[in-house]
Amino acid sequence: MIARAAARVALVALAGLLQTPASVRSQGPAVSDTATARLRGGEAWKTHFSRHAVALSEIVSGGPRKDGIPALDDPKFVSAVEADRWLDGRDPVIVVEHGGEARAYPLSILLFHEIVNDRVGGLPVAVTYCPLCNTALVFERTVDGRVLDFGTTGRLRHSDLVMYDRQTESWWQQASGDAIVGDPTGTELKLLPANTYGWKRARQLYPDLEVLSRQTGYDRPYGRNPYAGYDRDGRAPIPGFFRGPVDGRMTAMTRVAGVLLGKGWAAPFPALRERRVAQATVAGRPVVVFWAPGAASALDGPIVRAGRDVGQSAAFARSVGDTVLDFEWRGAAFRDRQTGSTWDLSGRATAGPLAGRRLQPVPHADYLWFAWAAFRPNASVWAR
């Protein structure tokens, strides 16, 4: 109860600091003035609330108002050497690669901003993080040839961040990347592969990494966790923000590595901690998830770097050319059974016949179970 109340207080405190398919609900009765007024919350919106793909009653206020949690639009970056001065080895960071460039976005900063509008290797991207669902997801920002800029609405659906684009002020679901209210309703943002690593591992895997600077233009206590205790075992999602039942196959705050292909596939962290490797065929593609210790929970202790070690995962297609590889954890490395090559957490072969080759990353994120089950109810779960 204390943790749930604290999370509510944290959200309020942070406030002060296309083509549409036939399923779109605008085909039904017009949205009532009362429903529109509730969604507007006394704020100025140019959103077309009559076009929506979800029940509007599912969208609730999270406490902050529009842009009360400010997105970063002109992010500055520092070298890995400079970031070493303030990042601990277990500090969780989102790593995004594109066009020969790799950038890291510390969750200790994203806790206070949730969205970074950036370009990586020339590609416009939105780096997003919803603390209440632990969803760190990266999207392309170009839709129908137009680059969008994203901000926070201050609203939630199934406890997850509802974003908006500043060009049309349409509302987008962060956990799934689809437009749920407004003109582009039914459109999905393209999801990009990205992994959340502990800083020490990220630094080893990407020596030339650029890191999001704490010089954001905002005065925030970066490194502190306003959601302390939120994700501890036995906790439940905040009732006012999450109204549905929790899928009983796992506890609400269990982390899962969710592979975002087709209907989805999830590998629970407790099983990954034991086995280190999980593999399956998802939407017709052979995939593998690697897991390793060394990353702190951003939602556990009052200081991010001091959070308990929840580990880090990465997901890849497990084919090299025409060969589908089977992986295992052997000794101190990931190893494929076909060639005996060893692989690291970024999907690079470090020794053996395939040394120098790299597995293709696939979109995935480390969800809290209640959120994964809410947004991917038909996904399969890894059976060891």
N, C-alpha and C positions, 0 to 999 in steps of 0.2 A: 504494500500500500504506500509506504514511504517512497519507494522508487518510482511508482507511477505518479504520485503527486509531484515529485521532484522533476520528472520529465515534463509535466504540464507547465510548471513554473519556469523551466528552462526555455520552453518554446515562447512563452510570453516575454521573458527577459530578452531573448534574442531579437524581438521586435523593436525594442528600443535601441539597442546598439545599431481545296483540292477536289480531288474527286471523292465523292462520298458514296459508299455502298448503300443498298436498299435497307440495310439493317439500322441505319441511323434513325433515331427516334423522332426527328423532326417531321417524319411522315405522319406521326400521330397528332394528338391534340396539342394546341399551342401551350407553351409554358405559361403558367399563371403569373400574374403580377406579384403575388406573394412569394412564389418560388424564386422569381428573378430578383426581388428585393433581398431575399435571404442570401442568395449567392453574391450579390453585389456588396453586401455588408456595409452599405453607406459609402462605398468607394466609387470612383468614376471608372467604368469599364466600357469599352466599345465592343466587347465580345457579343457575338450573336448567340445568345443563350437558347434560342429556339432550335438550334442544331446541336444534337448531343447523342452520344452512343452508349451512355450509361444512365442509370436512374439518377437524377440530380439530387435526390435525397441521400445518396451515398456520399456526397461531397460535403465535408464539414469544415468549420473553422479550426485551425490548429493553434490559434492564439495570435500570432503575428499578423499584421495587415499586409497588403500588397507591397512587395519589396522590403518588408520589415526585416527579413533576412536577406541582405544585399548580395546579389551575384557579383562576381568579379569580371569586369569587361575589358580591362586593360592590364592583364596580369604581367608582373615582372618576374624574371627568373635569375637564379644565381647558380654558380658552379657547384658540383658535388663537394668539392673541397670546402667551400664556404658553408654549405648546408651541414657538413659534419660538425660545425660548431654548435648547432642547436638541435639536430636530429639524433636521437638515440638509435642503437642498432635494431631495436624492436619496434620503432615508430612505424605504423602502417602508412604506406604511400601507394597511390594508384599510378601505375606505369603505363604510358601510352606511347606506342611506336608508330611512326608513319614516315615514308619518304626519307629513310635514313636518319631520322631524328627521334630521340627518345626523351620524354619529359616525365617528371615525377610530381605528383600532387599530394602533399601530406594530408591525411585525414584530420590532423590537428588544426589545419587551416579550414578545410572544407566543413568541419563541424559548425563553423560560424558563417559560412557563405553558401554551401550546398551546390552552387553552380559556378563553373568557370567557363566563360566564353573565350575560346582560344583558337589558335591555328597551330597544328603540328605538322611539320613537313609541308607547309602550305595548305593543308586541309583544314577547313573550318570545323571545329569540334566543340561539343558541349560536354565538359567533364562534370558529372553529377554525383551527389552522395546524399541519400536520405538516411539520417541516423536512426530513425524509428524502425526502419526495415533493414538497416545495414547494407543497403544496395548501392554499390559503387559502379556506375554504368557510364559509358562514353558513347556519344552519338555524333553522327555527322549532322551539321547544322544547315546543310543545303537541301531545300525541298522544292522540287519543280524549278530548279535553276535559281532560286532565291535563297540568299543566306539569311537565316533567322538568328536573332539574339534572344536568349532566354532569361527569365527572371522567376522569382518565387511568388505564387499567388497568396501564400498564407493559408491555403486550404490543403486538406488531406482527403484521400480516399483509401479505405482499408489501411489507414495509418501511414500511407505513402504520400510523399511529396507530389503535389500537383503544380507543375510548372506552367508558364505562359510564354508565348513568343511576343515580342514587343511590336512586331510588324502588324499582326492582325489581332493581338490580344486573345488568341484562342488558347485553350487550356489543354495541357498534355500530361499524361500519366508517366511519372518517372520510371516506375518499376517495369513498364512494358514499352514505353517510347511511342505510344499512340496518342493521337489527338482525340480527346473525349468530349470537348465542348468547343463550338465555333465553326467557322467556315471550312477548315481542313479536316473536320471530323471524319474518322476512318482512315486517315493517313498515318503511316508509321514512319518514325525516324529510323534511319539505318544504324544498327548497332555495330560498334567496332570492338574487336577483341582488346581487352585490357585486363591486367592482373593486379591484385593488391598484394604487395610484398612487404616484409619487414625491411627497414632502411638498409641494414647491413647486407641482406641478400640482394636488394635492388642495386646497391653500389657495386657489389661483386659482378653481377650479371651485365651491368651497363656502366662501364667506367666513365663514359663521357656524358652521363645523364645531366640534364638541366633540371633544376628544382624550383618549384613555385616559391617565390620570396614571401617572407612575412611582411614585407613593406607593401601593404595592400592599399594604403590610404585610409584604412579604418583602424580604430583603436580597439582591439579585441585581445583577450588573454589567451593567445594561441599557445597550445600545449596543455591547457586545462580542459576538462571534460564536463560540460554542463549537464550531461545525462548520467552522472555517476551511479553505478549500480543497475542501470537499466536492463542489461542483457544477462544478468546472472541466472543460473539455472533455477527453475521454479517460478520465475517471474512470468507475468502475463502481459500481453499488449494492453495499452491504456484503453479502457472500455469505451470512452467517448469518441475515441479516434478509430477503434476497430470494433465493429459491432457484431461480426459474425462469429460462429464457433471456430475454435482452433482444431485443425485436423489432428485426431488423437494418435496418429502413428508415431509422433515424436512430440517432445515438449516444445512450447512456443518459441523459446529462445535458442533452440538447437541450431547451429550453423549448418548450412548445406552448400556444397559447390553446385550451383545450378547451371547446367549447360543449356544455352538459349538457342536451340535448334528445334524446329517443328514444335511439338507439344511440350518439349523439354524433358530433361532427365536430371535427377539430383543425387549426389553422393554425400551422405551425412558425414560431418567432420569427425564424430566419435569413431566411426568405422575407418575413415581415412587415417586417423591418428594411429590406428592399429596396423593397417595394411600399407599405407603410403601411396598406393596405386589403385585406381578404379577404372574399369573400362567397359564399354558397351557399344552397341550400334544405335545411334540416335538419328532419327529422320533419314535413315539409309546411309549414314556416315559412321564409320568406325572412329570412336573418340576415346581419349584417355584423359584422366585427371591425375595430376601429380600433387602430392601434399608434403609439406615439411614444416617443422616447428620454426619459431623465430619471429613471429609477428604478434604484437600486443592487440588486445581488443581496444578499440577507441572508445568503447561505451562502458567500461568496467570501473576503473578507479577514478578518483578526481584528477589525476594526472595521466594523460594518454600513455606516455612511455612506461608507466608503472602498471598498466593493466595486465591482466593475466595473459599468458601466452596461449592464443587460440590457433596459431598456425597460419599457413598461407597456402593457397592452391592455384593451379594453373591448368588450363584445358587446351587440348590439341587434337587435331585429326591425326590418327595413328597410322597413316599411310605414307610410305616413301616410294615414289614412283608407283609401280603396280603391286608393291608388296605391303600387305597389312601386317603391322608389327604387334606383338603381344608383349606387354611390359610387366616387370616385377621389380620390387625393391630388393636389391641384393647387396649386402655389405653396407656401403655408405653411398650408394648411387642407384639411380633408376637404370635398368638394363633391359634391352629387348632380347627375347629368347631366340629370335631368328638369326641374328648376327653376333650377339654378345656385346654390342656397342653400349657404351654408357652415355647417359643423357643428364643434363642439368634442368633446373626448374624453369628455364626459359625455353625449353624444347630444343636445345642444341646438343648434338652428339659431341662429346668431349674426348672420346677414345674409342678405338675399335674400327672395324671396316667402314662404318658410316661417319667417322669423325669429320666434322665440318658441315655435315648436313643439318637441316633444321626442320622440325615439325611445324606444320601450319597451325597457328593459333585459331581457336574458335571462340565466339562470344560466350562469356559466362560471368557469373558474379557470385559472391558469397552471401547469400540471403539468410535472414532469420527464417526458420521453418514456417512460422505462421504466415509470413508475407509470401513466401514461395507458394505455399498451398493455396493462398487466396488468389494469386494472379496466374498460377499454373496448375489449376485443379486436376487436369487430366495428364499431368506429367508422370512418368514412371520414376521409381526410386531404386537405386542400386541395391541388388540383393547379392551379398558377398558370395 
